[in-house]
Amino acid sequence: MTPVRRGARRTALALTVAAAAVTAACGPPSSAPVRRVVPTTPTTSTPSTAPTTTLPSAVPTTVPTPVVPTVGWSRPATALPPAGGFTSVSCISDVFCLAAGGGSDHADAADSTGPGAVAAWDGATWAPATTYFASAPGGAPPPWMPAISCTDGPLCAVVDGSGHTSLGDGTTWAPPAPLAAVAGGTPSPADPGPGHAGSRTAAVACPTSRFCAYVDNTGHVATLHGTVWTAPQLFTDGAGGSSVSLFQTGRVAVSCASDTACTALVGGASLDWDGTAWTASPGPWAAGGADGDTAVSCPAPGTCTAVHGGSVATRSTGSGWGTPRPIDANGGLDAVSCPTTSVCVAADASGNVLRSSGADWGPPQKVVPTPSAYTGDGTSLSCTSTQFCLVLTGDGDYATYAVADPTAAVPIVPATSVPPGP
């Protein structure tokens, strides 16, 4: 994404975790798999000692750029992010959302580096954050693009593109433990290697307090059972018997309907977990067109919605992925969250949201300002129901969608037809 300068880089805000969040769910596709990998015995565990490092306090000094009010959405507010910006958010209710960020972010205008941090929102304000990982001089590399998922239990998991994983309950976090190394496979020619902008990203989904699924953008998948991660399994492109690893620049996606139904999208492939093994089949976007951020959400097993670029693709029970179709001329779709099988909300890098009702999508409506400092972090989105969503940019600008009566929820309408708010 091309940085849009809007003034000085935002200062980091000290934030603290007091909540848990929930991820979207998804299920396996019905198309014939091309490869099947059975997970090995769990080999990597996460320690239980919580870190004590916290970020220094700061006073907000910026105000989000005004946007025309959109029906159902609040005016944007600002929670200044940790150094490195916010990269993931998930909500468990309309008063509990958890966001992850910080770390190294060479894709941003500020080229920032800081500790990995997790922050909580209580329905009104963001509290001071907790650092889940801070690199020591000469130690492990800093986190890269953290992603977070929480569920009842409570269980929260943070993963990042540097291979760190950390478990917590929303208030305390275990020191990060790396996943086991995996041998085999030839790196993709498109892979610039660690340390380059966009080269390492990961995603996580936790449908229960005893299970999570992990994927990174080099074709590795892993599962958490209790508090122990399996050794990652490597998927390759499989073309002509090739052992070249999958690779995708930008954010990858995974979502689980249960501990026996997960779907991940990476490098043109759809990777699906059935409770025993992962299988691979063609995804909705070919490998050559898969670069950039991808997001997926499945409110029920076998029913999934994915966004990438300016298009959306869907899959229903008993069928494979449909042909992607354009819904956002702005492009840069970063996130999608489907609280039901008939309602989905998507967000793009320019601060727009789109809402679907069945197969129809409304036009993009701007609800938060376009990021200017943390331009490489993308936009994060979480909807707990048809009544509530929260959208958050890397810059920390956020807005909420709240409708008291879900039957009264109205489709997003062009901003020019909405009268100014109070």
C-alpha positions in Angstrom: 0.0 0.0 0.0 1.3 3.5 -0.9 1.8 5.6 2.3 -0.4 8.7 2.5 1.3 11.3 4.6 -1.0 13.1 7.0 1.5 14.8 9.4 3.8 13.6 12.1 3.9 10.0 13.1 1.6 9.1 16.0 3.1 8.7 19.4 2.8 5.3 21.1 0.1 5.0 23.8 0.4 2.8 26.8 -2.4 0.4 26.8 -3.4 -2.6 29.3 -5.3 -5.8 28.5 -8.5 -6.7 30.4 -10.6 -8.6 27.9 -10.9 -11.4 25.4 -11.9 -11.4 21.8 -13.4 -13.9 19.4 -12.5 -14.8 15.8 -14.7 -15.6 12.8 -15.3 -19.2 12.0 -15.0 -21.2 8.8 -15.2 -24.7 7.5 -13.6 -27.0 4.9 -14.4 -26.7 1.2 -16.0 -29.5 -0.7 -13.6 -29.4 -3.7 -11.2 -32.3 -4.1 -8.1 -31.8 -2.0 -4.7 -32.2 -3.8 -2.6 -32.9 -0.7 -3.1 -34.1 2.8 -0.8 -33.6 5.8 -1.4 -35.3 9.2 0.0 -33.3 12.1 2.8 -34.7 14.1 2.9 -35.1 17.9 2.8 -31.7 19.6 6.4 -30.5 20.1 6.3 -26.9 21.2 4.7 -25.6 24.4 4.2 -22.0 25.6 5.5 -21.1 29.1 3.1 -19.8 31.7 5.1 -17.0 33.3 3.6 -13.6 32.4 5.9 -10.8 31.2 6.0 -7.6 33.3 7.1 -5.1 30.7 4.5 -2.4 29.8 4.6 0.5 27.4 5.3 4.0 28.7 2.2 6.3 29.1 1.4 8.9 26.5 -1.3 11.5 26.1 -3.2 11.5 22.8 -2.2 14.4 20.6 -4.1 13.8 17.4 -7.7 13.9 16.3 -9.0 11.7 13.5 -9.9 13.5 10.3 -13.6 14.1 10.2 -15.7 11.8 8.0 -19.4 12.2 7.0 -21.5 10.2 9.5 -22.7 6.9 8.1 -26.0 5.2 9.2 -25.3 2.9 12.2 -21.6 3.9 12.6 -20.2 6.1 15.3 -18.0 9.1 14.6 -14.4 7.9 14.5 -12.3 8.1 17.7 -8.6 7.6 18.2 -6.6 5.2 20.4 -3.0 6.0 19.8 -1.3 2.7 18.8 1.9 1.1 20.1 5.0 1.8 18.1 4.4 -0.3 14.9 0.7 0.3 14.8 -2.3 -2.0 15.3 -2.4 -5.0 13.1 -5.3 -7.2 14.4 -8.5 -6.8 16.4 -11.1 -9.2 17.7 -14.2 -8.6 19.8 -16.1 -11.0 22.1 -18.9 -8.5 22.8 -19.9 -4.9 22.3 -17.9 -4.0 25.5 -14.8 -6.3 25.1 -12.4 -6.0 22.1 -8.7 -6.9 22.0 -6.2 -5.5 19.6 -2.6 -6.5 18.9 0.2 -4.5 17.3 3.6 -3.0 17.8 6.8 -4.8 16.8 8.8 -4.2 13.7 7.0 -2.6 10.7 9.3 -1.7 7.8 6.3 -1.4 5.5 5.1 1.8 7.3 6.0 5.4 6.5 7.7 5.6 9.9 9.7 2.3 9.5 9.0 1.8 13.2 10.2 -0.8 15.7 8.8 -1.5 19.2 7.7 -4.3 21.5 4.7 -6.4 20.7 1.7 -5.1 22.6 -2.0 -6.1 23.3 -4.6 -3.5 24.2 -8.3 -3.8 25.4 -11.4 -1.7 24.7 -14.2 -1.7 27.3 -17.0 -0.3 25.1 -16.0 3.3 25.7 -12.2 3.7 26.1 -8.9 1.9 25.4 -6.9 1.0 28.5 -3.1 1.0 28.8 -1.5 -1.9 27.0 0.6 -4.9 28.0 3.7 -5.9 26.2 3.6 -9.5 25.3 7.1 -9.5 23.8 10.0 -7.1 23.9 13.3 -8.1 22.2 16.5 -7.9 24.2 19.7 -6.7 22.6 21.1 -9.6 20.6 18.0 -11.7 21.4 15.2 -12.9 19.2 14.0 -10.7 16.4 11.1 -8.3 17.3 7.5 -9.3 16.4 6.3 -8.7 12.9 2.6 -8.0 12.2 1.0 -9.6 15.3 -2.4 -11.3 15.0 -4.7 -12.2 17.8 -7.6 -14.5 18.5 -9.6 -15.1 21.7 -12.5 -17.2 22.7 -14.4 -18.1 25.9 -12.5 -20.1 28.4 -10.9 -17.7 28.3 -8.0 -18.4 25.8 -6.2 -15.8 23.8 -3.4 -16.5 21.3 -1.0 -14.1 19.7 1.1 -15.1 16.8 3.3 -13.1 14.5 5.4 -13.3 11.3 8.6 -13.7 13.3 7.4 -17.1 14.6 6.5 -16.1 18.1 3.4 -17.5 19.8 2.0 -16.4 23.2 -1.0 -17.6 25.1 -3.0 -15.6 27.7 -6.4 -15.0 29.3 -6.8 -11.5 28.1 -5.0 -9.9 31.1 -1.8 -11.9 31.4 0.5 -13.3 28.7 3.0 -16.1 28.7 6.5 -15.3 27.3 6.5 -16.0 23.6 7.7 -19.4 22.5 8.8 -20.1 18.9 7.2 -22.8 16.9 9.5 -25.7 16.0 11.6 -25.4 12.9 10.5 -27.3 9.8 12.9 -28.7 7.2 12.2 -29.3 3.5 10.7 -27.4 0.7 12.4 -24.8 -1.5 11.7 -21.2 -0.8 9.5 -19.5 -3.4 11.5 -17.3 -5.8 9.1 -14.5 -4.8 10.1 -14.8 -1.2 12.6 -12.0 -0.3 13.4 -13.7 3.1 12.9 -12.4 6.7 13.4 -8.8 7.4 11.9 -7.4 4.2 8.7 -5.4 4.0 5.7 -7.8 3.8 7.8 -10.9 3.8 6.5 -12.5 7.0 2.9 -12.5 8.2 0.8 -15.0 10.2 -2.8 -15.5 11.3 -4.5 -17.4 14.1 -8.0 -18.6 14.9 -9.2 -20.1 18.2 -12.8 -21.5 18.1 -12.4 -23.1 21.6 -10.3 -22.6 24.7 -8.4 -25.8 23.9 -7.7 -25.4 20.2 -6.3 -22.9 17.8 -5.1 -23.0 14.1 -2.1 -21.1 12.7 -0.9 -20.3 9.2 1.9 -18.1 7.9 2.6 -16.7 4.4 5.2 -19.3 3.6 2.8 -22.2 3.6 3.2 -23.5 7.2 0.2 -24.6 9.3 0.0 -25.7 12.9 -2.6 -26.5 15.5 -2.7 -25.8 19.3 -4.1 -28.6 21.5 -4.5 -27.5 25.1 -1.3 -25.4 25.6 0.9 -27.3 23.1 1.5 -26.4 19.4 2.2 -29.1 16.9 5.3 -28.8 14.8 4.4 -26.8 11.7 3.6 -28.6 8.5 4.7 -27.2 5.2 2.6 -27.0 2.1 4.0 -26.4 -1.4 2.5 -25.2 -4.6 2.3 -28.8 -5.9 2.6 -27.8 -9.6 4.3 -30.5 -11.6 5.4 -32.2 -8.4 7.2 -29.0 -7.3 8.3 -28.7 -3.7 8.5 -24.9 -3.8 6.9 -23.4 -0.7 3.7 -21.4 -0.9 4.3 -17.7 -0.5 2.1 -14.6 -0.4 3.1 -11.0 0.4 0.7 -9.3 2.7 -1.6 -10.7 5.4 -2.9 -14.3 5.2 -6.1 -15.6 6.7 -7.4 -18.5 8.8 -10.8 -19.1 10.5 -12.4 -22.0 12.4 -16.0 -22.9 13.0 -14.9 -25.6 15.4 -11.9 -27.7 16.3 -12.7 -29.9 13.4 -13.4 -27.2 10.7 -10.8 -24.6 9.8 -9.9 -22.9 6.5 -6.7 -20.9 5.7 -5.9 -19.0 2.5 -2.3 -18.4 1.5 -0.6 -18.1 -1.9 -3.5 -19.1 -4.0 -4.3 -22.2 -2.0 -7.1 -23.1 0.4 -5.9 -25.2 3.3 -8.5 -27.0 5.3 -8.4 -28.8 8.7 -10.9 -31.6 9.4 -9.9 -32.4 13.0 -7.2 -34.9 11.9 -5.3 -33.5 9.0 -4.9 -30.5 6.7 -5.7 -30.7 3.0 -5.0 -28.3 0.2 -7.1 -27.3 -2.8 -7.2 -24.3 -5.2 -8.2 -21.1 -3.5 -10.5 -18.4 -5.0 -7.4 -16.4 -6.3 -4.7 -18.0 -8.3 -1.1 -17.8 -6.9 -0.1 -15.0 -9.3 -3.0 -12.9 -8.1 -2.9 -13.7 -4.4 -0.3 -11.1 -3.3 -1.7 -8.4 -0.9 -3.9 -8.9 2.1 -6.5 -11.7 2.2 -9.2 -12.2 4.8 -11.7 -15.0 5.3 -14.7 -15.5 7.6 -17.1 -18.5 7.8 -20.0 -18.3 10.2 -20.7 -22.0 9.7 -18.8 -25.0 8.5 -18.6 -25.0 4.7 -20.0 -21.5 4.4 -17.2 -19.0 3.8 -16.6 -15.5 2.5 -13.2 -14.2 1.5 -12.0 -10.8 0.3 -8.8 -9.8 -1.5 -7.9 -6.7 -3.5 -11.3 -5.3 -4.6 -13.2 -8.6 -4.9 -15.1 -11.1 -2.8 -15.5 -14.9 -3.2 -17.8 -17.2 -1.4 -18.2 -20.9 -0.7 -21.3 -22.7 0.5 -21.8 -26.1 1.9 -21.4 -28.7 -0.7 -19.7 -26.5 -3.3 -16.2 -25.1 -4.0 -15.1 -21.5 -4.1 -17.0 -19.3 -6.6 -15.5 -16.9 -9.0 -14.3 -13.7 -7.3 -16.4 -10.7 -8.2 -15.6 -7.0 -7.7 -17.3 -5.1 -4.9 -14.9 -2.3 -4.0 -13.3 0.0 -6.7 -10.9 1.3 -4.1 -9.3 -2.1 -3.7 -7.2 -2.9 -0.7 -9.8 -5.0 1.1 -8.1 -6.1 4.3 -10.8 -7.7 6.5 -14.1 -9.4 6.5 -16.3 -10.6 9.4 -19.6 -12.5 9.0 -21.7 -12.7 12.1 -24.3 -14.9 10.3 -24.5 -16.8 7.1 -26.4 -14.0 5.4 -24.7 -10.9 6.8 -21.0 -9.9 6.3 -19.1 -6.7 6.7 -15.8 -6.0 4.9 -13.2 -3.2 5.3 -10.5 -1.7 3.1 -7.3 0.1 3.5 -8.8 3.5 2.9 -11.1 3.3 5.9 -14.3 2.2 4.1 -16.7 -0.5 5.1 -19.1 -2.5 3.0 -22.1 -4.5 4.2 -23.7 -7.5 2.5 -27.2 -8.9 2.9 -27.3 -12.2 1.1 -25.4 -12.0 -2.2 -25.8 -8.2 -2.5 -23.1 -5.8 -1.2 -23.7 -2.2 -0.5 -21.2 0.5 -1.7 -18.1 1.4 0.2 -18.8 3.9 3.0 -16.0 5.8 4.8 -16.2 5.4 8.6 -12.6 6.0 9.6 -9.8 8.2 8.1 -7.3 6.7 5.7 -4.1 5.7 7.6 -1.1 8.0 7.2 1.5 6.8 9.7 1.0 3.0 9.9 0.0 2.5 6.3 1.4 -1.0 6.0 -0.7 -2.5 8.8 -4.0 -2.7 7.0 -7.5 -2.4 8.5 -8.8 -4.8 11.1 -12.5 -5.6 11.7 -14.5 -7.8 14.1 -18.3 -8.2 14.3 -19.8 -10.1 17.2 -23.3 -10.1 15.8 -25.5 -8.2 13.3 -25.8 -5.6 16.0 -22.1 -4.8 16.6 -18.8 -4.3 14.7 -15.6 -2.5 15.5 -13.2 -1.4 12.7 -9.6 -0.3 13.6 -6.8 1.1 11.4 -3.1 0.8 12.1 -3.1 4.5 13.1 -5.5 3.7 15.9 -8.6 5.4 14.4 -11.7 3.3 15.1 -15.4 3.3 14.8 -18.2 1.1 16.0 -21.5 -0.1 14.4 -24.3 -0.6 16.9 -28.0 -1.3 16.3 -30.2 -2.0 19.2 -32.6 -4.1 17.2 -30.9 -6.4 14.6 -34.1 -6.6 12.5 -33.8 -2.8 12.2 -30.2 -2.9 10.9 -30.2 -0.9 7.7 -27.8 -1.4 4.8 -25.0 1.1 4.5 -26.1 3.9 2.2 -24.1 6.5 0.3 -22.6 9.0 2.8 -23.8 12.0 0.7 -27.4 11.1 1.6 -26.8 10.9 5.4 -27.5 14.1 7.3 -24.7 15.4 9.6 -24.8 14.0 13.1 -25.0 16.0 16.2 
